[in-house]
Amino acid sequence: MTDAKKPVYKTSDVGLAAFLCTQDFVFLGSVKYPETVRMDFCFLSEERRDDVINAYISGTTKVSPRQFYNKVQLVKRSLRSPVSAEEELPE
């Protein structure tokens, strides 16, 4: 068995990040890029990722408003203690 790193998916879209959390994607945290205001939310990538993102973009999925709100709060809390882009994300 190799010790290869698992692929990471990054997005700066808070709504998409919250939606991925509702779909049980593993949320790794947020990353802040030095000397910019840009931040990304990082997830372990999964094979179904593109299908889930397309469902979010097209609006063909249903999520409980309460569940979505709770996940938005989770994602926003990660902004208080982001990892620097130079640091490694926890596994």
RAWO-V546167 format. One record per residue. SS is DSSP state (H for helix, E for strand, C for the rest). OMEGA is omega in whole degrees, 0 to 359 (none if undefined). NEAR is the number of other C-alpha atoms within 12 Angstrom. Layout:
ss->[SS;SS]
omega->[OMEGA;OMEGA]
near->[NEAR;NEAR]
//
This chain:
ss->[C;C;C;C;C;C;C;E;E;E;E;C;C;H;H;H;H;H;H;H;H;H;C;C;C;C;E;E;E;E;E;E;C;C;C;C;C;C;E;E;E;E;E;E;C;C;C;C;H;H;H;H;H;H;H;H;H;H;C;C;C;C;C;C;H;H;H;H;H;H;H;H;H;H;H;H;H;H;H;H;H;C;E;E;C;C;C;C;C;C;C]
omega->[181;180;181;178;177;180;181;174;180;174;175;181;181;180;179;179;179;179;178;176;179;180;175;170;181;181;182;181;180;181;176;179;183;175;174;174;184;175;176;174;188;181;168;180;179;180;183;185;183;178;180;179;178;177;178;183;183;179;183;181;179;178;176;178;179;179;179;179;180;179;174;179;178;181;181;177;180;179;180;180;181;173;176;180;179;181;177;174;176;178;none]
near->[3;5;6;7;12;18;17;26;30;29;28;24;23;27;24;33;41;38;40;42;32;28;27;20;28;27;33;30;37;36;34;28;18;14;9;11;13;19;29;32;42;38;33;27;24;20;14;16;26;14;16;26;28;16;19;23;16;12;13;12;17;16;20;14;13;14;19;24;20;20;28;25;20;26;37;24;17;25;24;15;15;28;23;22;21;11;13;17;26;19;16]
//
